[in-house]
Amino acid sequence: EPELLAALRATGKPLVLIDMKLRGYSSVNPDNLMGGYLATRHLLSLGRTRIGMISGSLSHYSVRERNKGYRQALFEAGVLADPRYEATLADGVDLETGAFEAMQSLLALPHPPDAVFCYNARAALVAMRCCLAAGLKVPHDVSIVGFDDISSAVLGHRPLTTLRIDKKELGDGISQLTVFNA
């Protein structure tokens, strides 16, 4: 929240944003764009041609960057990015409900996706559950890739393919950034 950031900045203590980018603030971020790109390239390498994306609000820096990577990989592969294959969680809805509804909307298309890149691993697990409830086989009918590699990613019907963010390395980046800014 802008008010919280202003109050923290007013303390005069060093402030570093993690997984967020705002003008005038130091930040440490994973390469979200490359992550979205690599996830989508992986799905393309499996021969998938109708690749959807489930995302949270594109106003969030990391989600927006992951979406850019998704679109860049499609573009480079000569696959037209079809906006019908991009489902964003509805505002004011919890992730569980929103991701399930997003996956249902993708499956309801006349030609549903044969693969889906999800903006995080939790959404990917929900998407997987939605596919299974619809009688589809994951990954045979629909391949799914997540992002973040949360600990429960191995608890799905099948272990989830997901990109790992090394939280320790991000923390080391903060230490280095703090020393650099001192």
N, C-alpha and C positions, 0 to 999 in steps of 0.2 A: 504494500500500500504506500502511496506517495507520502502520506503523513508520517508513517512509521520510519521510512527512509530519511525524511527530513529531521525527525527527532533523533535518530541514530547519528546522522551526520553532524548535528548540532553538539553532540558530546565531544567532538574534536578527536575522537579515537579513530584509528584506521578502520576503514570499512571496505570490504570486498564482497561483491555479489557472486554467488555460485549458481551456475546454470541460468543466468539471466544477464541481459545486457541493456544498460541504460546509459545514455549520454552523461558524461561527467562523473561516472563511477568506474573504479577498477573492477574487473570481473575475471573469473576463471570459468571456462566453459569447455565441455567436450566438443569435438568436431561433429556437431549434430548434422550439418549438411552432408559430410562424408558418410556418416552413419546411415542416413536415409538413402543415399546413393548406393552404398554397398549392399544394403538390405534388398533394394530393388534390383540391383545387378544380379544378386544371388537368385532371386525369383526368375529373372529373365534367363539365367544360365540353366535353370531347370526346364526350360522350354515353355514357360508360362507366357501367355500373350494378353490375357485380360487381368491386369493387376490393379487391384483396388487399394485404397488407403483409408484407414480409420484414424482420425486425428481428433485431438482436443482443439481448443480455441487457437486459431492461427494468430491471435494477438500475443500469445506466449512465444518468446524468442526461440526456445529450443524446438517447439512444435513447428513453428514457421520454417526454421532451418531444415528440419527433417523432411518437411513437405517439399522444399526446394530441391533437396537431394533426390527425392522420389521422382520429381518431374524431370530433373536433369538426366537421370539414368534412362527414363523412358525416351526422352528426346534423342539422346545419343544412340539408342537402339532403334530409332526410327519408328517408335510406337507413339501414336498420337495420345496425349493425355486427355482422357474422356472425363469431364467433370461429374458424370453420373457414377463413376467408380470412386469418387472421393466422398466419404461420409464423415461429417463432423459431429461430435457429441453435442446434443442440444444443451443450450444454456440452462443452468439451474437443475440439471439432472445429475445424479451420482454416476460415477464411472461405470459401475456394474450395469445399471439400467441403460445408460447412454450407449455403451459399447455393444450391448445386446441388440438394442434397437438399430444401431448403425449397421451391424452385420446383417440383421434381418432385412433392412432396406436394400443392401447390396445383393442379397440372395433373391430378392423379389424382382430384380431386373430381368428383362427378357433373355439376356445373355449374361448371367451372373459371372463375377470374377472367378478365375481359376486359381488366383493367389491374392493374398492381402498382406500389405505391410501395415502394422499397427504402431502408432506413435509411442506406445510403451508396452511392457510385457504384461501388465495387468489387463489392458484392453485386448491383447492378443489371446490371453487365456479365456476371456469371456467370449471372444469371437470363435475360438475353437469349440467352446461349449455350445454355442449357438449352432454351429455347423453340425455337430454331433446330434443335437436335438432335432435338426432338420433331416437327419438320416444320411448325411454326407460323411465321407471318410476323409480324415485329415492325416496325412497330406495327399492321399491319392486323388481325391476330388478337388480339394482346395488346400494349397500350401499357405502357411501362415508364418510370418516373421514378426517378432516383437523387438523392443528396444529397452535397455536398462538391465536385463538379466537379473530380475529379482529372485530371491531364494526359492519362491514357490514355482518358478518356471519349470522345474523338474517334476512338479506334482500334477501336471495336466494329464489328460487321457494318454497323451504321448508327450515326451519331453519337448519343450518349446524351442524352436530355433530363435535365438535372440542375440542382439549385439550387447556386449558387456561394457559397462562404464566402470572404469577403475576408480572408485571413490577415494581410495588412499592416494592415488596419483593426483586427483583433483585437489586433495588436501595439501599434498606436497607443493602443488602449484601455488596455493595460497601462501604457504610459508615463503616460497621464492618470491612471489609478488610482493608480499609485505616487506621482506628485506629490501627488495629493489626499490620500493616506494619510500623507505625510511629515510 
